[in-house]
Amino acid sequence: MSKPVLVVMAAGMGSRYGGLKQIDPVGKHGEIIIDYSIFDAKQAGFEKVVFIINRDLEERFKEMIGNRVAKEMEVEYVFQQLDSMLPPGYEIPEGRKKPWGTAHAILCCKDVIDGPFAVINSDDYYGKQGFKLLYDRLTRSEDKKDKYDYCMIGFLLDNTLTDHGHVARGVCETDPNGTLINVVERLRIVRTPDGPAFTEDEGKTYTHIPADNLVSMNMWGFTPSILDEISARFPDFLNNEVPANPEKAEFLIPMEVGKLLRSGKASVEVIPSPDRWYGVTYKEDKPSVVAALEKMTEAGLYPDKALF
């Protein structure tokens, strides 16, 4: 079996953050969040990284990130464009600029992935333990005759929230053995005085979620079978979801994994991570991320120099 590959989703537009948050420095030597993730992934055993990027940002992305990483790891690029992997007979809706979503992002890797792979966001700090746990699990991943063998690193919900707005999280339900029963994407989760809660009506009402509920931060482990499944399901999304919301409907990993779970086609082991998530969902998040990474560097978790 080929060694696990790291896939980094970096084609997002950073609309809530107000800029290209993927290349915004957070370390005192100019490091960006992707640097920390790739450094941790390399230490865990990953030797190749596939960057999913917007073709319009290719030159700048390579200059800021890819060329440095390529000195330490094998690097490959795929491009997530609205016409990427679009089935014959389908057209991009008028006015659509937003990428199709995370499931479409990994679908764009279909021609370059032939073994187990991890998926992460480019603008999330996951911590060292998650990469170690994920790499080890992927080296043992093998689809059964009647069921796909996937995994996911789960984070405590309270460890993944921001104080500066709402976030989207895949809220997980697991059985006593840690196997995923269902994952539901909640698009507007916020902190409230009574704990985490989500709204589906623009804040008129809220439903609370336990602070220790495991959630997905898009740190997944898959075998290549997920790419065939997503390819087969993309037309259903285009037919059923896009007409009602042509400019913003998203084809998301948690939703598609949930469908595979409900149909009995896949099993997903949820592996809890003790680490705290850090990210720059909003500009106001940056100071706390910078402070946390500086503290980890002072503690010796990262070298006091540029990581790549």
C-alpha positions as CSV (number, residue, x, y, z in Angstrom):
1,M,0.0,0.0,0.0
2,S,1.3,3.5,-0.9
3,K,2.2,5.9,1.9
4,P,-0.6,8.3,3.1
5,V,-0.6,11.6,1.3
6,L,-1.6,14.9,2.9
7,V,-4.2,17.0,1.0
8,V,-4.5,20.7,1.9
9,M,-7.7,22.5,0.9
10,A,-6.5,26.1,0.1
11,A,-8.8,27.3,-2.6
12,G,-11.2,29.1,-0.3
13,M,-11.8,32.8,-0.9
14,G,-11.5,33.9,2.7
15,S,-14.6,36.0,2.4
16,R,-15.3,36.2,6.1
17,Y,-11.7,37.1,7.0
18,G,-11.6,39.8,4.4
19,G,-8.4,38.7,2.6
20,L,-6.1,35.8,1.7
21,K,-6.0,34.4,5.2
22,Q,-4.0,31.3,3.9
23,I,-0.9,33.5,3.5
24,D,-1.2,35.8,6.5
25,P,1.8,35.4,8.8
26,V,1.1,34.3,12.4
27,G,4.6,33.3,13.5
28,K,7.5,35.7,14.4
29,H,9.6,34.4,11.6
30,G,6.8,34.9,9.0
31,E,5.3,31.5,9.4
32,I,1.7,31.0,8.2
33,I,-0.7,28.4,9.6
34,I,-0.1,26.0,6.8
35,D,3.6,26.0,7.8
36,Y,2.7,24.6,11.2
37,S,0.4,22.0,9.8
38,I,2.8,20.8,7.2
39,F,5.7,20.8,9.8
40,D,3.5,18.6,12.1
41,A,2.4,16.4,9.3
42,K,6.0,15.8,8.1
43,Q,7.0,14.9,11.7
44,A,4.1,12.5,11.8
45,G,5.4,10.7,8.7
46,F,3.7,12.3,5.7
47,E,6.2,12.8,2.8
48,K,3.9,14.2,0.1
49,V,1.4,17.1,0.1
50,V,-1.2,18.0,-2.5
51,F,-2.3,21.6,-2.5
52,I,-5.8,22.4,-3.8
53,I,-5.7,26.0,-4.9
54,N,-7.4,28.5,-7.1
55,R,-5.6,28.8,-10.4
56,D,-5.7,32.6,-10.2
57,L,-3.6,32.4,-7.1
58,E,-1.1,29.8,-8.3
59,E,1.9,32.1,-8.7
60,R,1.4,33.9,-5.4
61,F,0.7,30.6,-3.6
62,K,3.8,28.9,-4.9
63,E,5.9,32.0,-4.0
64,M,4.5,32.2,-0.5
65,I,4.1,28.5,0.4
66,G,4.7,25.8,-2.2
67,N,8.3,26.5,-3.2
68,R,9.4,26.5,0.4
69,V,7.6,23.3,1.3
70,A,8.9,21.6,-1.9
71,K,12.4,21.7,-0.4
72,E,11.3,19.3,2.3
73,M,8.4,17.3,0.8
74,E,7.1,16.2,-2.5
75,V,4.5,18.8,-3.6
76,E,1.7,18.6,-6.2
77,Y,-1.0,21.0,-7.1
78,V,-4.6,20.6,-8.3
79,F,-7.0,23.5,-9.1
80,Q,-10.5,23.9,-7.8
81,Q,-12.4,26.0,-10.3
82,L,-16.1,26.1,-10.8
83,D,-15.7,24.1,-14.1
84,S,-13.4,21.5,-12.5
85,M,-14.9,18.0,-12.7
86,L,-18.2,19.5,-13.8
87,P,-20.2,16.7,-15.5
88,P,-21.1,17.0,-19.2
89,G,-24.4,19.0,-19.7
90,Y,-24.1,21.1,-16.6
91,E,-23.3,24.9,-16.5
92,I,-22.1,27.3,-13.9
93,P,-25.0,29.3,-12.6
94,E,-25.0,33.0,-13.5
95,G,-23.4,35.0,-10.8
96,R,-21.8,32.0,-9.1
97,K,-18.3,32.9,-7.7
98,K,-18.1,30.8,-4.5
99,P,-16.3,27.4,-4.9
100,W,-18.6,24.4,-4.8
101,G,-17.4,23.2,-1.4
102,T,-15.1,20.8,0.3
103,A,-16.4,17.6,-1.3
104,H,-15.8,19.2,-4.7
105,A,-12.3,20.2,-3.5
106,I,-11.2,16.7,-2.9
107,L,-13.0,15.5,-6.0
108,C,-10.5,17.7,-7.9
109,C,-7.7,15.3,-6.6
110,K,-9.3,12.3,-8.3
111,D,-6.5,12.0,-10.9
112,V,-3.6,12.3,-8.5
113,I,-4.6,10.2,-5.6
114,D,-4.2,6.4,-5.6
115,G,-3.8,5.5,-2.0
116,P,-4.9,6.6,1.5
117,F,-5.0,10.3,2.1
118,A,-5.6,12.9,4.8
119,V,-7.6,16.0,4.3
120,I,-7.1,19.3,6.1
121,N,-8.1,23.0,5.8
122,S,-5.3,25.4,5.0
123,D,-6.3,28.0,7.6
124,D,-6.8,25.7,10.7
125,Y,-4.2,24.8,13.3
126,Y,-4.8,21.2,14.3
127,G,-2.0,20.4,16.8
128,K,0.6,17.7,16.6
129,Q,-1.4,14.9,18.1
130,G,-4.0,14.9,15.3
131,F,-1.4,14.3,12.6
132,K,0.3,11.5,14.5
133,L,-3.0,9.8,15.1
134,L,-4.2,10.2,11.6
135,Y,-1.0,9.0,9.9
136,D,-0.9,5.9,12.0
137,R,-4.5,5.1,11.3
138,L,-4.2,5.7,7.6
139,T,-1.3,3.2,7.4
140,R,-3.9,0.6,8.5
141,S,-6.9,1.7,6.4
142,E,-8.2,-0.9,4.1
143,D,-11.7,-1.0,2.5
144,K,-13.6,-4.2,3.2
145,K,-15.6,-6.0,0.6
146,D,-18.9,-4.5,1.8
147,K,-17.8,-1.3,3.6
148,Y,-15.3,1.6,3.1
149,D,-12.8,2.2,5.9
150,Y,-12.5,5.9,6.8
151,C,-11.5,7.9,9.8
152,M,-11.7,11.4,11.2
153,I,-9.9,13.3,13.9
154,G,-12.6,14.7,16.3
155,F,-12.2,17.9,18.4
156,L,-14.1,19.0,21.4
157,L,-16.6,21.6,20.2
158,D,-15.6,24.1,22.9
159,N,-12.0,23.8,21.7
160,T,-12.9,25.0,18.2
161,L,-15.0,28.1,18.7
162,T,-14.1,31.7,18.1
163,D,-15.2,34.7,20.2
164,H,-15.7,36.8,17.2
165,G,-18.5,35.4,15.2
166,H,-20.1,32.2,14.0
167,V,-18.4,29.1,12.6
168,A,-19.4,26.0,10.7
169,R,-18.7,22.6,12.2
170,G,-19.7,19.0,11.4
171,V,-21.3,17.9,14.7
172,C,-20.7,14.2,15.3
173,E,-22.7,11.4,16.8
174,T,-20.7,8.3,17.7
175,D,-21.5,4.9,19.2
176,P,-19.7,3.6,22.4
177,N,-16.9,2.2,20.2
178,G,-16.1,5.6,18.7
179,T,-17.6,4.8,15.3
180,L,-19.4,7.7,13.6
181,I,-23.1,7.3,13.4
182,N,-23.9,10.6,11.8
183,V,-22.4,14.0,11.1
184,V,-24.5,17.1,10.6
185,E,-23.0,20.3,9.3
186,R,-24.2,23.2,11.4
187,L,-23.3,26.4,9.6
188,R,-23.8,29.0,12.4
189,I,-22.4,27.9,15.7
190,V,-21.6,30.6,18.3
191,R,-20.7,31.0,21.9
192,T,-23.5,32.0,24.2
193,P,-23.6,32.6,27.9
194,D,-25.2,29.2,28.3
195,G,-22.6,27.4,26.1
196,P,-22.3,26.6,22.4
197,A,-25.4,26.8,20.3
198,F,-26.4,27.0,16.6
199,T,-29.1,28.9,14.8
200,E,-30.9,28.1,11.5
201,D,-33.0,31.3,11.4
202,E,-30.5,34.1,11.5
203,G,-30.3,34.3,15.3
204,K,-34.1,34.3,16.1
205,T,-33.7,31.0,18.0
206,Y,-30.8,28.9,19.1
207,T,-30.3,25.1,19.9
208,H,-27.6,24.2,22.4
209,I,-24.9,21.6,21.8
210,P,-22.8,20.1,24.6
211,A,-19.4,21.7,24.9
212,D,-17.6,18.3,24.8
213,N,-19.4,17.1,21.7
214,L,-16.9,15.9,19.1
215,V,-16.9,17.9,15.9
216,S,-15.3,17.6,12.5
217,M,-12.7,20.2,11.6
218,N,-12.3,18.7,8.2
219,M,-9.4,16.5,9.3
220,W,-10.4,13.4,7.6
221,G,-8.7,10.1,6.6
222,F,-9.9,8.4,3.4
223,T,-9.2,5.6,1.0
224,P,-9.5,6.5,-2.8
225,S,-13.1,5.0,-2.8
226,I,-14.4,8.3,-1.4
227,L,-13.4,10.0,-4.7
228,D,-15.5,7.6,-6.8
229,E,-18.5,8.1,-4.4
230,I,-18.3,11.9,-4.5
231,S,-17.9,11.8,-8.3
232,A,-21.1,9.8,-8.5
233,R,-23.0,12.1,-6.1
234,F,-21.9,15.4,-7.6
235,P,-24.7,15.4,-10.2
236,D,-27.3,14.9,-7.4
237,F,-26.0,18.0,-5.7
238,L,-26.1,20.0,-8.9
239,N,-29.7,18.8,-9.6
240,N,-31.2,19.1,-6.2
241,E,-29.3,21.7,-4.2
242,V,-28.0,24.3,-6.6
243,P,-31.3,25.3,-8.2
244,A,-32.6,26.5,-4.8
245,N,-29.4,28.4,-3.9
246,P,-27.4,28.8,-7.2
247,E,-24.8,31.2,-5.8
248,K,-24.1,29.7,-2.4
249,A,-25.1,26.0,-2.2
250,E,-22.1,23.9,-1.1
251,F,-21.1,20.3,-1.7
252,L,-19.6,19.4,1.7
253,I,-17.6,16.5,2.9
254,P,-19.6,15.9,6.2
255,M,-22.9,15.8,4.3
256,E,-21.6,13.3,1.8
257,V,-20.0,11.1,4.5
258,G,-23.2,11.2,6.4
259,K,-25.1,9.9,3.4
260,L,-22.6,7.0,3.1
261,L,-23.0,6.2,6.7
262,R,-26.8,6.1,6.5
263,S,-26.6,3.8,3.5
264,G,-24.3,1.5,5.3
265,K,-21.5,1.9,2.7
266,A,-18.9,3.3,5.0
267,S,-17.5,3.1,8.5
268,V,-15.7,6.1,10.0
269,E,-13.6,5.8,13.2
270,V,-13.6,9.0,15.1
271,I,-10.3,9.5,16.9
272,P,-10.4,12.2,19.6
273,S,-7.7,14.8,19.7
274,P,-6.7,16.4,22.9
275,D,-5.3,19.5,21.1
276,R,-7.0,22.9,20.9
277,W,-7.9,24.2,17.5
278,Y,-6.7,27.6,16.4
279,G,-7.8,29.5,13.3
280,V,-8.2,32.9,11.7
281,T,-11.9,32.7,10.7
282,Y,-12.1,36.4,11.4
283,K,-9.4,39.2,11.5
284,E,-10.0,39.5,15.2
285,D,-8.9,35.9,15.8
286,K,-5.3,36.6,14.7
287,P,-3.8,38.0,18.0
288,S,-4.9,35.0,20.0
289,V,-3.4,32.6,17.3
290,V,-0.2,34.5,17.3
291,A,0.1,34.4,21.1
292,A,-0.7,30.7,21.2
293,L,1.9,29.8,18.6
294,E,4.5,31.9,20.3
295,K,3.8,30.2,23.6
296,M,4.2,26.8,21.9
297,T,7.5,27.8,20.3
298,E,8.8,29.0,23.7
299,A,7.8,25.6,25.1
300,G,9.9,23.8,22.5
301,L,7.1,22.4,20.4
302,Y,8.4,24.3,17.4
303,P,12.0,25.5,16.5
304,D,12.6,29.2,17.1
305,K,13.3,29.7,13.4
306,A,11.4,29.6,10.1
307,L,9.9,26.1,9.8
308,F,10.6,25.8,6.0
